[in-house]
Amino acid sequence: MKIEKRFFGLLNGEIVYLYTLTNDNGFSAQVMPYGASLVAIYAPDNQQNFSDCILGFDNFEAFLAPHPCMGATVGRFANRLKNGKYTIDGETFQTSTN
């Protein structure tokens, strides 16, 4: 397994890195810590040609613009908040229920 780290963009003066994780068979995933987003997954077809198989963007700036959550990972509740309410440290929060 190999892990590479490279500059991907800037957010409020902070560097955002892109990490590429590659296994011994060449399968790789690119992830960034901004939103725990998947940027690309390179998988082989039946001819062992690798191509990106997820929708995403080629540059960090595109992730900052409004988009339909490309590459987003879900939180632990994954849309399972009963009646849109949750409690943290005794304080109850109401979220949108649409």
N, C-alpha and C positions, 0 to 999 in steps of 0.2 A: 504494500500500500504506500502511496506517495501523496503528500500534501504540499501544495504550492500556495503561496500568498502573494497577491499583487495589488497595487493601487487600483481602486475602481472609481473613486470620486471623493468629493468633499461635501460635508454637511456641517454648517455653522463653524467652519474652520477646522473641523475634525476629519481626519482621513477615514474613509470607509474602504475596507479591504475586500477583495474577492478571493475566496478560498476554493481551490480545485482539489478534489479528492479523487484519486485514480487507483483502481485495484490492479492486480497483476494481469487481468484479462483485457485491460484497456477501458473498461466501463468507468465513466467519470461523472461527477456531479459538481456543479459550481454553486456555492452558497455565499451569502453575505449576511453580516450581523444586523444590518438595517432591516428590521421587521422579520428577522429570521427567514429571509426570502430565498427560495430556490431560483437561481438565475438560468441554469441550463442543466440538462442531463443528457449525456452522450451514451447511447446504447447501440449495439450492433443490430443490423438486419440479418436476414438469412444468408447474405453473402459476406457477412462480417464487415460491412461498411458502416462506420459510425456516423450518426447524425443526432442533432439535438431533437429531443422528442417532447419538449414541453413548450408552452407559450411563454414568452418573456421579452425582455428588452436587451439590446446589446450594450447599453451604456447606463450609468447610474442616474443621470439627469432624467431619463424617461421614467424611472421609478418614483421620482418626486412629483411628477405631474399626475393629475387625476387619471385613474385607470381602474379596470375591474379586478383589482387585487391580483395581478400577475405574480406568480411565484409565492404568494402569501401562505404562511402556515397558520393553522388555527390554534387558539388557546385551549386550555384544559376543559372549558365548558362547551365549546363548539356548538353554540346556539342552543344550549340546553338550560337556560336560566328560566326557572318557573316564574311566570307572570312578569318577567323582565326585572326581577329583584335579586340582589345578592348582598351579603353582609361580610364586611371585613372589620376585624377588631371591634365588633359590637355596633358599627355604624352601617345602616342599611342604605343601599343605593338603588335608585330606580332607573332603568334604561328604557329606550324605545322598544316597543313590542311589535313593530311592523315586520 
